[in-house]
Structure formats: structure tokens, C-alpha cells
Amino acid sequence: MADQELLDKYAPTLDAMETKEAYLLDGELYIRHEFRDPAELQTRMTYHKVGADNVVSNDNLIMLGVWARAQKQGERVK
């Protein structure tokens, strides 16, 4: 079971409508983020490792292989 302190720390990110899926692995939060691209008018999916600052940005993008490891070995929290 996920540590309540970690869940509280990442609550704003977990509660965000754009966060579609999330896993905890080794105390780090990995998320699948979906948003509508206004230029192309279609949905985009990105994968992020959320740091201590609890910010989702292009600076914390991860590759699909890292996301797959988080899915396989981590604990699903959303």
C-alpha cells in the first residue's frame, strides 16, 4: 500500500484532470498526462517522472521504456 505521506505530497498532481494514470516506484511518482493540443486539435499523451517540486513539464519527460517499468514494478495510485 502506498505511503500516505507520499500520496499527500503528490495530491495536486494526482487530482489533476490531465493525470490519467499514476504509479509510485521507489518513492517517485510516474504519470501518464493527457492534454488537448490547441494547435492540432487532438489529444496528446506524455509520460513524466514528477520530482519533489510536484510540477509536470517538458523538463521531466521520460521515455516509454521507463514508463513501462513503472507500470510493471510500481504501485498503481490512479
N, C-alpha and C positions, 0 to 999 in steps of 0.2 A: 504494500500500500504506500502511496506517495506521502512524503513528509508534509504535514500541514503548513509548516513554515515556508517551504518552497512553493506550495500552491498559493499561499497568501502573497508571496513576493511577486509571482508571475500572474496574479489575478487580472490586472488590466489587459494583459496580452491574451490570456485565456478567454476572457469575456468579450473580446473584440469580435464583431460580426465577421470580419475578414479572416479570422483564425478558424480554419475548418477542421484541423486535426492537430493534435499535440502529443508529444511523448517526452517523458523525463528519462534521461540516461546519464548516469554518473553525476547527478546534481545539475545538469544542464537541460534547458528546455529547447526542444526541436519542434518547429511548427510548419504546417502547410498553410500558406497565406494565399487567399484568392481575392482578386480585386478586378474591377472593370476598367479596362484601358480606354480612356476617353478619346484618344486619337484613332484607335482602330475599332472601337465599339465592340469589343469582345472581352471575355473573361481571361485573365492571366493567372497562372499559378506559379508561386515561387516558394522556395524552401529556405528556412532560416534557422540558425543557431542563436537563440536570444541570450545575450550576455547579462551581466549584472545591472546594466543600465535599463534593461527591460524595454529596449527600443528595437523596432523592426525596420530595417533599412537595407539599402543595397550593400552596405558595408559588412553585413553579417549573412550574406547569401551562402548557401552550401551546395555542394554537388549532389546529384541524385543518389549516388552510392552511399554518401554519408547519411542521407535521409533514410535509405533502405535499412542501414544498420540500426538507426534509432528505432525504426518500426519493429525490427526483428528482436532487438535486445532490450529495448526500453519499455517503460510502463506507460500505457495509454492514459492520458489525463483529460483528453477531449476528443 
